[in-house]
Amino acid sequence: MFEIRDESGIAVLTLRYGKANALDVAFCKALRKEFRRLAKSETRAVILAAEGKIFSAGVDLPRAAEGGRKYLRDLVLALDEMYEEIFYFPKPVIAAVNGHAIAGGCVLAACADYRLLASGTGRMGVTELLVGLPFPPFAFEVLRATTSPVHFPKFTASGETFDTAGALANGFADEAVSAERLIPRALEKARQLAAIRAEAFAANKLHMRITARQILKSDRGRITKRIMKVWEAKETAENIRAYVSRTFKKQ
C-alpha cells in the first residue's frame, strides 16, 4: 500500500496502491495506523508522496458502488478517522503532490501542513457533489480549516478542479516546483519545519486546528446520520456507477 524510507529523521511515505491510490477501507485503516506509529517514533517530520502520475483519485468508487450499506458506513468512518489522525499529527507533514489529487485525495493533501505541487502534472479539487455524495464530517472541516472563507464555498459546492495555477491562486497549494524538484524541495521544507522545537510546533498546530473538533463536538452524530442517509440510499450506487462511466468516457 505504501513504502517508507528514512531520510535522516524525515520519513518519506510513498503511496503505492493500485493505479490511482484510491481510498478504500483497508487503505484508510492502514495509513491511519502508520501515522499513529510515526507519531510515537523518532521521526521528526513526514513527507506524504505518491508513486506514478496520480497522488490520489479519492474514494475507490467502483468498490463503494458494490460494497453495500455496511461497507459504506465503514468507509465513511475510516475516511474520517484517517483524516483526523493526519490532520492532528503532532509533527510536520509535507504533501508532495505529484499529479491529480481529486476528491478524497485532495482532502488527504489538505491535511498536511504544507502542500507542494509538481507543476503542470495534475489537477486538484473536491468532486464529491458531482457524484451525489456529501462530504464525511471531518473531511468537510479539513477543507474549512485549510482554505480561506472566500474560496471555501467554491471548493465544496461546485465540484470544480484546478490546474497548478488555479490550485495556488485559490489556496489548495502553497508552492509549485518542477517534477524533478518535488521530493528535494519537500525534504528542504520538512527539515525547515522539523528544526522548530517539537513541543512548540505540536502545541501551535493543535491550537490552530482545534476549531475543526470544536465545530463537530455537539453535532457530529446528527451530521453523520444525515450524511449516511444519503450515502446508504438506494440510488447512491447507481449515481456512483453513472459518474464513473461518464468520467471513463471522457478519458
N, C-alpha and C positions, 0 to 999 in steps of 0.2 A: 504493500500500500504506500509506503514511503521509505526513504533512505535517510539516515542521519550520519553526518560526519562532523568531527570536531575541528575547528579552526582556531586553535589557541584560546579555547574557552568560549568561542562562539559556535553554537550549534546550527548547522545548515541542514534544515529539514526539507527534503525534496519530495514532493508528492509524485507518486508513480502508481496510479490506479486506473488502468484502462487507458483509452484514448483521450478522455476528457476530464479525468479526475472528478467524475460525477459523484455526488454525495448520496450515499445510502446509509442505512442504519449501522452496518458494520464499520464503515469508514469513519463515520462521525464518532462512534464509540472509541475506536482505536486512536484517532487523533486527539480526542479529549484525554484519554489515558496517557498518551505520550507527553502532552503538555503538563499533566499532573506530575509525571515523573521528572520532567525537566525543571519544574518549579522547585523540587527538592534536591536537585543536583548542583554541582559546582558550575554549571553553565551560567555565563554572565549575560547572554542575550541570545535570541533565536532569530534566524532568517528563515522565513517561510517561502520556499521556492517551488518550482514545478518542472517536470521533465516534459519535453515536447513543445508543441505550439499553443497549448491551452493551459492556463493557470487552473481554472476550474469552470466547467459549464453549469455548475449548480446541481440541483437535485437530479438524481437519476430518474427521469420522468417515465420511461417505459416500465421500470421496476415499480414505481409508485402507482402507475395505472393498473398494474396486475396484482399488486400486493394485498388488496383488500383493506377493510376498515382497521383491523388491528395493526397491520403494518404501517398505515398512515399515521395512526396515533403514536406508534413507536418512533416513526420518522420525525414528526414534529418535535417530540420530546428530545430525541437525540440531537437534532439540529440546535435547539435552544441551549441544551447543556454544553455542547461543543463550543458554540459562540460565546457563551458566558465564561467558560473556562479560559479561552484565549483572550477575550476582552479584558478580563481582570488578572491575567498572568502578571505576576509582580515584577518581571524583568522586561527589558526592551524587546519588542517584536518588530521586525522589519519585513514587510511583504515585498518580495521581488517578483513582480507580476510580468511574466514572460510572454503572455498572449491574452486571449479572451478571458475575462473574469465576469461571468454573467450570473445574474440572479443570486442564488446562494453562494456562488463562488465570489461574487462581488462583495457580499456581506462578509465572507471569510477574510478577504483582503482588508476590508474596513475595520476589522477587529485589531489590526496591527497599530503600532504607534507611529509608523512612518511607512508610506506606500511609494515604492519606486516602480516605474513602468519602463519596459523595453519599448522605445519609441517606434510607433508605426506597426506594431506586431499584433494588435488586437483591440477589442472594444470592451468597455466596462458599462455596466448598468444593471438595473434590477427589473426583471420582466415578469415577475410573479402575476401581476394583474392581467397580463396578456394571456396567461394560461388559465385564468379564472380562479386564482388562489390568493388568499390573503397571507401576509407575512406571519410567520411564527412570532410570538410576542417579543422575545428578546432580540431577534433579528431586526425587527422594526426599531427597537430602541438603540441598537448599534448604529443604524443609519441616522437616527435623530441626533445621536451624540457626536457623530463624526462629520456631519455636513452642516452648513450654515442654514439658518431659518429661511433664507432667500431661496436656496436650492433644494431643500428637503422635499417640498411638495412635488417638484419635478421628478425627483428620483423615485418617489414612492407611488405616484399617481399616474404617471404617463407610460411607464414601461420603456422609455427611451434609452438607447445605448449611445455611448460616446466614444469617439476616437481619442487618440492621445491628447490632442489639443483641447478637446471638449472635456475630457476627464480632468485635466489640470485646471481649466478655467472654471469648472463647476465644483471643484473641491473633492473629487473622488480620489485624486492622487496628489502627491506632494512634489514629485520630481520625475523627469523622464531622461533616460540616458540611452545610448546605443545598446543593442542586444549584447554585444561583447563586453560592455562595461557594467551590465546589470549586477552580477554577483560581486565583482570587485568593489563597486560603489556601495552595495548593500553591506559588505564587510566593513567598509570605511565608516558608514553610518552606525552600524551596530557597535563598533569599537568606541565611537564617539559617545554614544548613549551609555554604554557599559562602563565608561570611565567615571560616570556620575556615581556618587556614593549610593550603594544599592538600597539601603534603608530609606534614603531620601527620595530616590526615584519611585520606589514602591508606594510610599505614603502619598506622594504627589499624584501619582497615576490613579490610585484609588479615589482620592479626593476629587479629581477631575471627572471621574466616570461614575461616581456613586449615584448620580441622578437617575441613571437607567434603572437601577434596582428600586429606587425610591418611587419612581413613576408606577412601576408594576406592583409595588408592595401590597396595596389594598385591592387591586382589581385584576391581578394576573389570572386568578381562577376563572373569573367571569369572562375575561377576554379570550382565554384559551378555549373555553367551552363554546363561545360564539365562532371562533376560528375553526374549531374542529367540526362544527356543524356543516361548514362549507366544505372542508377537506373530505369529510366522510359522505357527502351527498352522492346519490346515485349518478348524477350527471357529471361529477368531477372526473371520473376515469375517462369518460367519453370526451370531455373537454381537453384533457391531457393528450389523448391519442390524436385528436384533431390538430392540436398545436404542434405536436411532434411531426405529424405528417406535413403540415404547412412549412415548417422550418426545414425539414429534409429536402422538400421540393425546391426551396429557394437555393439550397446548397448544390 
